[in-house]
Amino acid sequence: MSSIILVTGATGTVGSATVAALSSQGAKVRAGVHSLIKGENLKRLPGVELVEIDFARPASLAVAFTGVSTALLITPFTQDQVAMAQQLIDAAQAAGVRHVVRLSASGAEAEPGIQLGQWHRQAEEYIKTKELAYTLLRPTSFMQNFVHQQAGSIKEQNAFYLPMGNGRVSYIDARNIGEVAAEILLRPEGHDGKAYTLTGPQALSGSEVARIFSQVTGRTIAYQDVPEEAVRTAMQQQGLPDWMTESLLELHAISRAGYASGLTSDVQAVLGREPYTFQQFAETYKDCF
Ligand SMILES: NC(=O)c1ccc[n+]([C@@H]2O[C@H](COP(=O)([O-])OP(=O)(O)OC[C@H]3O[C@@H](n4cnc5c(N)ncnc54)[C@H](OP(=O)(O)O)[C@@H]3O)[C@@H](O)[C@H]2O)c1
């Protein structure tokens, strides 16, 4: 049997972390990228080849899954993500893939749940209707969101703004998600039909996150709670579509209410070591802030 491991969404936060973790263990990795140019950095890693995946071109999926033994299925944050996930699952089954790992989200199992959770649940349910061995990864909010969304204001104003009150979040470092995915893709035995809720080691409030950034950067970084309406207006002014604005506000509301603060030992159970702390994350990414 072939030992090619496919990672879709490979240039994204979790996809790139997974490709790096697989490559470091000597795996033969096929990185499924939306754009070959964006994938150039991945191609430099040992054992990594690129394949283009475009959901608008189903033939590209058939090519990407050819000869693949295990695959990580990641879909982007779009309104048609369920249809995209179904395309990936169908392509994996048609190609005879042995085991798929699906990147879902914490709370996907909660009914009725928020919009994003519902979309992930639909994708999870679809996998379960198939003759496919699978593992579901349900991470909490990524620490790397601070790099992508808050680094600008932290750098320029020594502050970050979120509508989260004093709600705590059990942020996870996306590198740990990649390591968990890599472990299961390389050694799927024992993970079939399992769902792992992946959290960091602590649940932190905005003020606690600000304190860590202050320690690491040597500057005083402030957390500013902002009203939901102000965030909605800002997102609308940035041109975000309504579905995206409302989905993101739902996520923040969950955090504000304290529902994103649960901790699990699933990272430790799969990897045999503790997940990274927020402090470790902030030190690694210090230059971004
Ligand atoms: N962020 C969080 O805190 C969080 C928490 C829990 C779960 N999640 C889940 O994580 C998933 C996203 O993972 P991520 O943050 O690692 O992804 P990401 O960084 O947003 O990257 C998305 C990837 O999908 C690719 N892509 C976008 N449109 C595409 C298309 N039409 N055809 C093919 N590829 C396409 C992108 O490539 P290009 O950039 O080249 O377009 C990129 O490689 C979502 O399902 C989200 O719900 C996120």
The ligand as a Gaussian input file, in Angstrom:
#p B3LYP/6-31G(d) Opt

LIG

0 1
 N       -9.043000      29.712000      13.797000
 C       -9.505000      29.056000      14.835000
 O       -9.347000      29.487000      16.006000
 C      -10.223000      27.749000      14.640000
 C      -10.631000      27.024000      15.763000
 C      -11.261000      25.787000      15.590000
 C      -11.474000      25.296000      14.308000
 N      -11.080000      26.033000      13.217000
 C      -11.344000      25.483000      11.875000
 O      -10.119000      25.367000      11.170000
 C      -10.409000      25.355000       9.757000
 C       -9.469000      26.281000       9.042000
 O       -8.144000      25.870000       9.297000
 P       -6.951000      26.897000       9.196000
 O       -7.224000      28.064000      10.087000
 O       -5.710000      26.127000       9.344000
 O       -7.133000      27.389000       7.692000
 P       -6.612000      28.739000       7.047000
 O       -5.347000      29.178000       7.676000
 O       -7.766000      29.693000       6.973000
 O       -6.289000      28.223000       5.578000
 C       -7.269000      27.761000       4.704000
 C       -6.599000      26.970000       3.602000
 O       -7.596000      26.607000       2.630000
 C       -7.145000      27.029000       1.344000
 N       -8.297000      27.378000       0.493000
 C       -9.100000      28.458000       0.593000
 N      -10.036000      28.439000      -0.375000
 C       -9.798000      27.331000      -1.121000
 C      -10.394000      26.781000      -2.277000
 N      -11.460000      27.353000      -2.872000
 N       -9.887000      25.649000      -2.795000
 C       -8.823000      25.048000      -2.204000
 N       -8.207000      25.500000      -1.082000
 C       -8.684000      26.643000      -0.553000
 C       -6.258000      28.218000       1.621000
 O       -5.396000      28.474000       0.554000
 P       -5.232000      29.965000      -0.013000
 O       -4.849000      30.830000       1.155000
 O       -4.156000      29.858000      -1.027000
 O       -6.580000      30.361000      -0.574000
 C       -5.523000      27.757000       2.869000
 O       -4.493000      26.861000       2.561000
 C      -11.864000      25.818000       9.605000
 O      -12.651000      24.698000       9.343000
 C      -12.174000      26.399000      10.993000
 O      -13.556000      26.336000      11.300000
 C      -10.459000      27.234000      13.345000

